[in-house]
């Protein structure tokens, strides 16, 4: 449908994803959302000029019947941004998505599964560290727990992003939006990282990835390739099963578990926000599950 508008429209469409969106995860999600929207439109209108606010609203209504509200809101945001980009590029005179409202969705508690301190400790202690894979996996999970790092920031770490400053070691995390965030290294995490780096013999490879895939060539434990998020997710699920944890956890679980453990131990929400590099304390609060146990205790007061 875009291609039928001409070469300039087609190039403007491509530039939306290549020049305008820098984050690969956002690019992937928006490409999927825009693709779903135009496939739906192809069955109902002939060209882009016939896409009206009513058409966009109908699509959002349609998606709302089968998809969660956050998904629908993200898809509308992608479609709206694309049309705004096309308007600025003089492909369209006005955006048909501008006036369309998405579903209301307010959350006060995050849905990310959280492990207790005991479960997290059992998982970390249960990882066999007699090979490089175990040392790497323990160091990565420990980093997510003790630094509140996002998995994307953890997997883009270079060897020299773990560095000494005075007598303490620090991590230089590269967060979303090109932000650089430096956090002190917890003494337990320092032990994990040192054991992994010494066994991997990569301390002198300053610009190389910190967390790498296993090598297939004999005589070399690690490749030069960084782990991908899919690799980390599979590893975490495998380690959770081995530890006997039935909860379907993911990479984000350890960020939430670390924040909850910090707050349970007397940490403040403001400091947790600073460590996690959240823009708003409301975002940090979504990871706070310290009230869950209180709620369960109160429920148990119902005695019949």
C-alpha positions, 0 to 999 in steps of 0.5 A: 500500500505504501509502495503504491504511493510512489518511490518517495513514500516508499523511501520515507517509510524505510527511513522511519525504521532506519533513520528515525528509530535507533533502538533495535527492540523498538524497531522490531516491535514497531515494524511488527505493529505497522505490518499488522496494521497495513495487512488489516487495511489491505482488506478494507481500503484501496490506498493510503488516502482512504485510511481515515481516523474511523479506519484506524479506530476500527483497527484499534477496536478490532485488536482490543478484542484479542490483545492486551491493552498494553499491546494495543497501546503500543501498536497505536503508538507505532502507527501514529508515529509512522503517520506523523513521519509521513506527514512531516515528509510531505507524503500525507497532508494529515495523520489519520491516527492523530485523533484516535485514542487508545484503550485506557490502561493504568497499572499500579503493580507490575506483572513481572514474576519476582523470586524471593530472596531465598529462591534467588539464593538457591538458584545462584548457589545451585549453578555448577561452576566447574565449567565456563558456562556455569561461571558465565551464567552465574555472573550474568544472573548475579549482575541482573540481581545486584545492579538492577540492570536491564538484560539489554544493557547487561548483554551490551557490556564490554570487558572494560565496562567493568572497571576499578575506581579507587578500591572499588569496582564499578559497572558502566551500563549503556541504557536505553536512549544512549544514556550511560549509567555507572553503578558500584559493584556489589561484593558478591557480584565482584566475586562472580565477575572475577571468577568468570573473567579469570576462567575465561581469560578475557580480561585483556580483551577490553573492547570485546563483549563481556558475556559471550556465547560458548565456542564450538571450536576445540581448545577455546571455551568462549566465542567472540560473539555476544550472547543474545537476549534469546540465549539469555532467556533460554539459559535462565529458564533452564537454570530455573528448572534445574533449581526446582523453581516452577515460576515462569521467570524471565530476564526481567525477573531478576531486576524486579527481584533485586529491587524488591530485596533492596526495599525489603532490607530498608532501601529507599524508593528514591535510591532504587530509582537511581540504581535502576536508572528509571525516569520516574519513581512510579516505574520503580514502584511497579517492581516493589512487591514488598507489600505482597506478603502483608496482603497474604497475611491479611487474607489468612485472617479470614478464618471460617 
